[in-house]
Amino acid sequence: MQDKGRKVLEKIRGTKNVDAEFEDMVDASELANSIKHPFRNILIKRNRPQLVMAILLPAFQILTGINSILFYAPVLFQSMGFGGNASLYASAVTGAVLCSSTFITIATVDRVGRRFLLISGGIQMIICQVIVSVILGLKFGDNQHLSKGFSVLVVVMICLFVLAFGWSWGGLGWTIPSEIFPLETRSAGQSITVAVNLLFTFVIAQSFLSLLCAFKFGIFLFFAGWILLMTIFVFFFLPETKGVPIEEMIFLWRKHWFWKRIVPGNPGGGTAE
């Protein structure tokens, strides 16, 4: 099994000089297999940054409002004056845009980095949400319909929002948690990530229509506010994980301006709290 793994590593790296990296991977794997209580270990102080990311990243991913737009796109478009068939077509278009946008992430993530995509995608999403909110607030009201021009503009802005989500939080909301956990807590970390994602999906899905009735066009500003918050969080608290092996990820937290205050300076430091 190790020989097969070594051949795969050599193929990925394009060289046979992988001794040091392969030994690190073997040691990390053996350490992971020796861990009996991953959920207990993830509470240890040295794993605090990863635990925070496992909770906040999937929560932020849903708080962009993407699921609300995809779930209720036909309702949204019909309420803006689109016909029944037109609203379904617009919904299909947004789904196609989301699917195609993931290829942007695949092509660029290892060149420009995770932080750049998250921040640039966040900025574009904020701009799109604010524009849609302003249009609906000024041009759409009781017993009124948007003009054809503004209707097309709203659809374009929503598609640009979905496009930005797809290349940023859509894929990276899953990619980054899979990169940051050491092998001994990976199962626990990924479980928490999925659980938080599903929890917030449920909460937003159940509350969206009530929020829409209460906020009306302000629902887009509500989600824009969350996107602003998460973009600031990424800028200050998420280190760049591009090109960092899993077994060296701990050093990334120790060098970060904030997390170095929490993560102990030695691999065995920290106590469960």
BELSULTA-V410598 format. One record per residue. N is the residue number from 0. PHI is phi in whole degrees, -180 to 180 (* if undefined). D_FIRST is the distance of its C-alpha to the first C-alpha in Angstrom with 1 decimal. Layout:
n=N phi=PHI d_first=D_FIRST
n=N phi=PHI d_first=D_FIRST
//
This chain:
n=0 phi=* d_first=0.0
n=1 phi=-67 d_first=3.8
n=2 phi=-63 d_first=5.4
n=3 phi=-65 d_first=5.2
n=4 phi=-65 d_first=6.2
n=5 phi=-65 d_first=8.6
n=6 phi=-64 d_first=10.0
n=7 phi=-64 d_first=10.8
n=8 phi=-63 d_first=12.5
n=9 phi=-62 d_first=14.3
n=10 phi=-67 d_first=15.5
n=11 phi=-67 d_first=16.8
n=12 phi=-80 d_first=18.5
n=13 phi=75 d_first=19.8
n=14 phi=-154 d_first=19.3
n=15 phi=-91 d_first=17.2
n=16 phi=-86 d_first=18.8
n=17 phi=-126 d_first=16.3
n=18 phi=-57 d_first=15.8
n=19 phi=-64 d_first=17.8
n=20 phi=-66 d_first=16.4
n=21 phi=-66 d_first=12.7
n=22 phi=-64 d_first=13.9
n=23 phi=-62 d_first=15.9
n=24 phi=-67 d_first=13.1
n=25 phi=-64 d_first=11.1
n=26 phi=-62 d_first=14.6
n=27 phi=-65 d_first=15.5
n=28 phi=-66 d_first=12.6
n=29 phi=-64 d_first=13.6
n=30 phi=-65 d_first=17.1
n=31 phi=-63 d_first=16.8
n=32 phi=-68 d_first=15.3
n=33 phi=-84 d_first=18.4
n=34 phi=-81 d_first=20.8
n=35 phi=-102 d_first=22.8
n=36 phi=-132 d_first=25.5
n=37 phi=-62 d_first=24.4
n=38 phi=-71 d_first=27.9
n=39 phi=-72 d_first=29.6
n=40 phi=-69 d_first=27.7
n=41 phi=-70 d_first=28.5
n=42 phi=-86 d_first=32.2
n=43 phi=-64 d_first=31.8
n=44 phi=-58 d_first=34.0
n=45 phi=-68 d_first=31.3
n=46 phi=-102 d_first=29.7
n=47 phi=-62 d_first=33.1
n=48 phi=-60 d_first=32.8
n=49 phi=-65 d_first=29.7
n=50 phi=-64 d_first=31.5
n=51 phi=-61 d_first=34.5
n=52 phi=-66 d_first=32.6
n=53 phi=-64 d_first=30.8
n=54 phi=-91 d_first=34.4
n=55 phi=-79 d_first=36.4
n=56 phi=-62 d_first=34.3
n=57 phi=-68 d_first=34.0
n=58 phi=-66 d_first=37.6
n=59 phi=-63 d_first=38.8
n=60 phi=-57 d_first=37.0
n=61 phi=-79 d_first=39.1
n=62 phi=-75 d_first=42.2
n=63 phi=-66 d_first=42.4
n=64 phi=93 d_first=44.1
n=65 phi=-62 d_first=41.8
n=66 phi=-66 d_first=41.4
n=67 phi=-63 d_first=45.1
n=68 phi=-67 d_first=45.9
n=69 phi=-73 d_first=43.4
n=70 phi=-66 d_first=44.4
n=71 phi=-112 d_first=48.1
n=72 phi=-54 d_first=48.5
n=73 phi=-59 d_first=50.9
n=74 phi=-65 d_first=53.0
n=75 phi=-61 d_first=53.1
n=76 phi=-68 d_first=54.2
n=77 phi=-66 d_first=56.8
n=78 phi=-67 d_first=58.2
n=79 phi=-91 d_first=58.7
n=80 phi=106 d_first=60.8
n=81 phi=-73 d_first=58.3
n=82 phi=-71 d_first=58.9
n=83 phi=-59 d_first=56.6
n=84 phi=-67 d_first=55.0
n=85 phi=-63 d_first=54.9
n=86 phi=-66 d_first=53.0
n=87 phi=-68 d_first=50.4
n=88 phi=-63 d_first=50.0
n=89 phi=-62 d_first=49.7
n=90 phi=-64 d_first=47.0
n=91 phi=-65 d_first=45.1
n=92 phi=-64 d_first=45.5
n=93 phi=-63 d_first=44.1
n=94 phi=-65 d_first=41.0
n=95 phi=-66 d_first=40.5
n=96 phi=-64 d_first=41.0
n=97 phi=-61 d_first=38.4
n=98 phi=-62 d_first=35.8
n=99 phi=-70 d_first=36.6
n=100 phi=-68 d_first=36.7
n=101 phi=-64 d_first=33.0
n=102 phi=-68 d_first=32.5
n=103 phi=-64 d_first=34.5
n=104 phi=-62 d_first=32.0
n=105 phi=-58 d_first=29.1
n=106 phi=-79 d_first=31.1
n=107 phi=-119 d_first=32.4
n=108 phi=-61 d_first=30.3
n=109 phi=-88 d_first=28.4
n=110 phi=-103 d_first=31.7
n=111 phi=-98 d_first=34.3
n=112 phi=95 d_first=32.3
n=113 phi=-73 d_first=32.1
n=114 phi=-62 d_first=35.4
n=115 phi=-60 d_first=37.4
n=116 phi=-66 d_first=36.4
n=117 phi=-65 d_first=37.1
n=118 phi=-71 d_first=40.5
n=119 phi=-66 d_first=41.7
n=120 phi=-64 d_first=40.7
n=121 phi=-63 d_first=42.5
n=122 phi=-62 d_first=45.6
n=123 phi=-65 d_first=45.8
n=124 phi=-64 d_first=45.4
n=125 phi=-61 d_first=48.2
n=126 phi=-60 d_first=50.5
n=127 phi=-64 d_first=50.0
n=128 phi=-64 d_first=50.5
n=129 phi=-66 d_first=53.7
n=130 phi=-62 d_first=55.1
n=131 phi=-61 d_first=54.6
n=132 phi=-63 d_first=56.2
n=133 phi=-64 d_first=59.1
n=134 phi=-61 d_first=59.8
n=135 phi=-67 d_first=59.7
n=136 phi=-69 d_first=61.8
n=137 phi=-93 d_first=64.5
n=138 phi=-112 d_first=64.6
n=139 phi=-135 d_first=63.6
n=140 phi=-155 d_first=65.5
n=141 phi=-62 d_first=67.3
n=142 phi=58 d_first=68.5
n=143 phi=-124 d_first=67.2
n=144 phi=-125 d_first=64.7
n=145 phi=-68 d_first=62.9
n=146 phi=-67 d_first=64.4
n=147 phi=-59 d_first=62.3
n=148 phi=-63 d_first=61.5
n=149 phi=-70 d_first=60.3
n=150 phi=-63 d_first=58.3
n=151 phi=-63 d_first=56.4
n=152 phi=-63 d_first=55.9
n=153 phi=-62 d_first=54.5
n=154 phi=-63 d_first=52.0
n=155 phi=-63 d_first=51.0
n=156 phi=-64 d_first=50.5
n=157 phi=-67 d_first=48.4
n=158 phi=-65 d_first=46.3
n=159 phi=-66 d_first=45.9
n=160 phi=-62 d_first=45.0
n=161 phi=-63 d_first=42.3
n=162 phi=-60 d_first=41.1
n=163 phi=-65 d_first=40.9
n=164 phi=-61 d_first=39.0
n=165 phi=-61 d_first=36.5
n=166 phi=-87 d_first=35.6
n=167 phi=-118 d_first=35.7
n=168 phi=-71 d_first=35.3
n=169 phi=-59 d_first=34.1
n=170 phi=-89 d_first=30.6
n=171 phi=-73 d_first=30.5
n=172 phi=-63 d_first=31.5
n=173 phi=-102 d_first=28.0
n=174 phi=-67 d_first=26.1
n=175 phi=-64 d_first=27.5
n=176 phi=-58 d_first=26.7
n=177 phi=-72 d_first=23.0
n=178 phi=-93 d_first=23.0
n=179 phi=-90 d_first=25.1
n=180 phi=-85 d_first=23.5
n=181 phi=-65 d_first=21.4
n=182 phi=-60 d_first=18.2
n=183 phi=-73 d_first=20.1
n=184 phi=-122 d_first=22.8
n=185 phi=-61 d_first=21.1
n=186 phi=-63 d_first=21.4
n=187 phi=-67 d_first=25.0
n=188 phi=-63 d_first=25.9
n=189 phi=-67 d_first=24.8
n=190 phi=-64 d_first=26.6
n=191 phi=-65 d_first=29.7
n=192 phi=-58 d_first=29.6
n=193 phi=-66 d_first=29.6
n=194 phi=-63 d_first=32.2
n=195 phi=-65 d_first=34.5
n=196 phi=-60 d_first=34.2
n=197 phi=-67 d_first=35.2
n=198 phi=-62 d_first=37.9
n=199 phi=-72 d_first=39.6
n=200 phi=-60 d_first=39.3
n=201 phi=-64 d_first=41.2
n=202 phi=-63 d_first=43.8
n=203 phi=-68 d_first=44.5
n=204 phi=-61 d_first=44.7
n=205 phi=-76 d_first=47.1
n=206 phi=-103 d_first=49.3
n=207 phi=-61 d_first=49.4
n=208 phi=-64 d_first=52.5
n=209 phi=-66 d_first=54.3
n=210 phi=-65 d_first=53.5
n=211 phi=-63 d_first=54.6
n=212 phi=-67 d_first=57.9
n=213 phi=-78 d_first=58.5
n=214 phi=-91 d_first=57.4
n=215 phi=56 d_first=58.1
n=216 phi=-65 d_first=57.4
n=217 phi=-70 d_first=56.4
n=218 phi=-61 d_first=53.1
n=219 phi=-71 d_first=51.8
n=220 phi=-70 d_first=53.0
n=221 phi=-59 d_first=51.4
n=222 phi=-71 d_first=47.9
n=223 phi=-61 d_first=48.8
n=224 phi=-63 d_first=49.5
n=225 phi=-65 d_first=46.1
n=226 phi=-64 d_first=44.5
n=227 phi=-61 d_first=46.6
n=228 phi=-62 d_first=45.5
n=229 phi=-72 d_first=41.8
n=230 phi=-68 d_first=42.2
n=231 phi=-63 d_first=44.0
n=232 phi=-60 d_first=41.2
n=233 phi=-61 d_first=38.6
n=234 phi=-60 d_first=40.9
n=235 phi=-96 d_first=41.3
n=236 phi=-120 d_first=38.3
n=237 phi=-103 d_first=35.2
n=238 phi=-74 d_first=33.6
n=239 phi=-75 d_first=32.0
n=240 phi=-102 d_first=28.2
n=241 phi=-60 d_first=27.8
n=242 phi=75 d_first=25.2
n=243 phi=-98 d_first=24.5
n=244 phi=-63 d_first=20.9
n=245 phi=-58 d_first=20.2
n=246 phi=-71 d_first=20.0
n=247 phi=-107 d_first=23.4
n=248 phi=-63 d_first=25.1
n=249 phi=-60 d_first=27.0
n=250 phi=-70 d_first=29.0
n=251 phi=-65 d_first=30.2
n=252 phi=-71 d_first=31.9
n=253 phi=-69 d_first=33.4
n=254 phi=-95 d_first=35.0
n=255 phi=-72 d_first=36.4
n=256 phi=-59 d_first=40.2
n=257 phi=-98 d_first=40.1
n=258 phi=-70 d_first=36.8
n=259 phi=-66 d_first=37.0
n=260 phi=-75 d_first=39.9
n=261 phi=-105 d_first=37.6
n=262 phi=-78 d_first=34.2
n=263 phi=-63 d_first=34.5
n=264 phi=-80 d_first=34.2
n=265 phi=-126 d_first=31.6
n=266 phi=-58 d_first=28.1
n=267 phi=-97 d_first=29.2
n=268 phi=-72 d_first=32.5
n=269 phi=93 d_first=34.0
n=270 phi=-131 d_first=34.9
n=271 phi=-67 d_first=34.6
n=272 phi=-125 d_first=37.8
//
